[in-house]
Amino acid sequence: MGGFAYHQNCKLYDCGKVVANEDLEKSQEELALHVTALLKNNHFPIVLGGGHEVAFGSFMGIHNHFKKDIAIINFDAHFDLRKNEVATSGTPFAQIASTCKEFSYMCLGVSKAANTKALFAQADALHVEYILDTKMTYMYIKEIKEKLNLFLKHKEYIYITIDTDVFPTYQVPGVSAIASRGVDVGFVYEVLEYLFENYRDKIKLVDIAEYNPKYDINEIGKKIVSRLIYDIVSLAQ
């Protein structure tokens, strides 16, 4: 992102790193503390993963600050609702559901091929709203906006999380769990722009997870994800 032209009207800060160690849940707690501190000082945090385990730390940071029901919008090929004795990149939203009384979760871009029947059953049991990757196209944009409006109707605060494996592998190859179909980057921009245009004051935190340069090809994914972050900064102003 260092080579991007600077057009922002705000100051940008690098707030450091949280190192993920063997005790992943402790790292999640540390991230939550940092997020809460940033929100207390009226900053708009953008958390960069790491795996999607950052979502639990991000969420607890915003939850501990506002103490109210937080609407989660996740762009992801996976529900990440797995049950496990220890935290992993596949458990963050199950952790949230088991920690909070209110669980308001909408997943955009879910792949039927990448989630088991048990995970769909778990999503239904937790009243998760979701839209399949096959329906995340311009043909369904009106219905998608209507579903978003209904989901967000009575919510005071919004947390947006983007798992980069939601994108097609030819657009973002730098992920460990590639999407053979995925949701077009341009379409995700369309939805993000709609959210920020209509709910900017309610959106308090964004994170982006799962990009891994180890699996990238010719830095294609790095360039797309970097530009995505740049544009989110612009939208959030």
C-alpha positions, 0 to 999 in steps of 0.5 A, a space after each residue: 500500500 506504500 505506493 498508493 496516492 494519498 487522497 484521504 482527509 484523515 490521519 492513518 496510523 499503524 497500531 502494531 501487531 498482535 503475535 499469534 502464539 500457541 495459545 490462540 485464545 490469549 492472542 484473541 483476548 489481546 487483540 480485543 483489548 487493542 480494538 476496545 482501546 482504539 474505539 474508546 479513542 474514537 478511531 476506526 480500526 481496520 484489522 488485518 489477519 492472519 487467519 479468520 480467528 482474528 474475527 473473535 478478537 475483533 468482535 469481542 473488542 467492539 462488543 466489550 466497548 459498546 456492550 450491545 448487540 452487534 450485527 456481523 456481516 461476513 463475506 466468506 465462502 465458509 460459515 466458520 461455525 465449527 465446534 472445537 475444543 481450542 480456537 482455530 480459523 474455523 471457529 470464530 463465529 461459534 465462539 461468538 455465538 457461545 459467548 454472547 446472548 445476542 448473535 446477529 450474523 449474516 454470511 455473504 458468499 457461502 459455498 455449498 461445496 465448502 460447508 457440510 450439512 452439519 454446518 448448514 444445520 448449525 447455521 440454521 439452529 443459530 438463525 444465521 442469515 446467509 446468501 450463497 455464492 451462486 446468488 451473489 451476482 448483479 442479477 440478485 443485487 436488489 434482493 441482496 440489498 433488501 435482505 441487508 436492510 432487513 437484517 440491519 433494521 434495528 441494529 445500532 452497530 455493525 462489524 464487517 469482516 472479509 475473508 479473502 477466500 470468498 473471492 475466486 481463485 483467479 482473482 485472489 490466489 493467495 489463500 489456503 482454502 481457495 474458492 473454485 467459484 467465489 464472489 467477484 471482487 467488483 461485486 463485493 465492492 458494490 455491496 460494500 459501497 452500499 453498506 457504507 453509503 447507507 450505514 456508515 455511522 453504524 459501521 465501527 470496525 472492518 477486518 480482512 483475513 486469510 490472505 497468505 502470500 505463501 500461496 499467491 501467484 505473481 502478487 496478484 492477490 496482494 495487489 487486489 487485497 491492498 487496493 481493497 483496504 485502500 478503498 475501505 479507508 476511503 469509504 469509511 471517511 
